[in-house]
Amino acid sequence: MNNAATVTTTDLEAALSYLEGLADILRSFHQDQRGRHESDELLAKLQALRGPGLSWEPLRYQVGVGQGWQFIAENVDGLRARLKASYLQARP
């Protein structure tokens, strides 16, 4: 990854909005206890994803325990907060 890379303000604002929506979706899955008591195709697909910086590993806590979606939502909220803080610092 290039440390000197830049992101347009519009793209960063869109990413922040998408992350906010993703966190809301994940919290909805948590409230519905999706994948806690039965198999769930989306849960399985996300757990199978691999890549640098991409960690859906906390979803292992969904089956039986019911905390996987909540863990991921908190991770998304944290990422969004860090990006937003950087954006606000960089903005004139």
C-alpha positions in Angstrom: 0.0 0.0 0.0 1.3 3.5 -0.9 1.6 5.8 2.2 1.3 8.8 -0.1 -2.0 7.7 -1.6 -4.9 10.2 -1.3 -8.6 9.6 -1.2 -11.1 12.2 -2.4 -13.3 13.8 0.1 -16.4 12.5 -1.7 -15.1 8.9 -1.5 -14.3 9.2 2.2 -17.7 10.7 3.0 -19.3 7.8 1.0 -17.2 5.2 2.8 -18.2 6.7 6.2 -21.9 6.6 5.2 -21.6 3.0 4.0 -19.8 2.0 7.2 -22.6 3.6 9.3 -25.2 1.7 7.4 -23.2 -1.6 7.6 -23.0 -1.2 11.4 -26.8 -0.7 11.5 -27.4 -3.8 9.5 -25.0 -5.8 11.7 -26.8 -4.6 14.8 -30.2 -5.6 13.3 -28.7 -9.1 12.6 -27.6 -9.2 16.3 -31.1 -8.2 17.5 -32.7 -10.8 15.3 -30.2 -13.4 16.6 -29.5 -14.3 13.0 -27.4 -17.4 12.8 -27.4 -18.1 16.5 -29.6 -21.2 16.5 -29.6 -22.3 12.9 -27.2 -22.3 10.0 -26.9 -19.0 8.0 -25.6 -18.8 4.5 -24.4 -15.1 4.9 -22.6 -15.9 8.1 -20.8 -18.8 6.5 -19.8 -16.7 3.4 -18.4 -13.9 5.6 -16.5 -16.3 7.8 -14.9 -17.8 4.7 -13.6 -14.4 3.5 -9.8 -14.0 3.8 -7.6 -11.0 2.9 -5.3 -8.4 4.4 -7.1 -6.3 6.9 -10.3 -8.2 6.4 -11.3 -10.0 9.6 -14.8 -11.5 10.0 -13.2 -13.9 12.6 -15.4 -12.6 15.5 -18.4 -14.1 13.7 -17.4 -17.4 15.3 -19.1 -16.1 18.4 -22.5 -15.9 16.7 -23.4 -19.6 16.7 -24.7 -20.5 20.1 -23.3 -17.4 21.9 -25.0 -14.8 19.7 -22.4 -12.1 19.9 -20.7 -12.3 16.5 -22.7 -9.6 14.7 -22.3 -7.3 17.7 -18.5 -7.7 17.8 -18.3 -6.9 14.0 -20.6 -3.9 14.4 -18.3 -2.5 17.2 -15.3 -3.1 14.9 -17.0 -1.2 12.1 -17.9 1.6 14.5 -14.3 1.8 15.6 -13.0 1.9 12.0 -15.5 4.6 11.1 -14.5 6.7 14.1 -10.8 6.5 13.2 -11.5 7.4 9.6 -13.7 10.3 10.6 -11.1 11.6 13.1 -8.5 11.5 10.4 -10.8 13.2 7.9 -11.6 16.0 10.4 -7.9 16.5 11.1 -7.0 16.7 7.4 -9.8 19.0 6.5 -8.9 22.7 6.4 
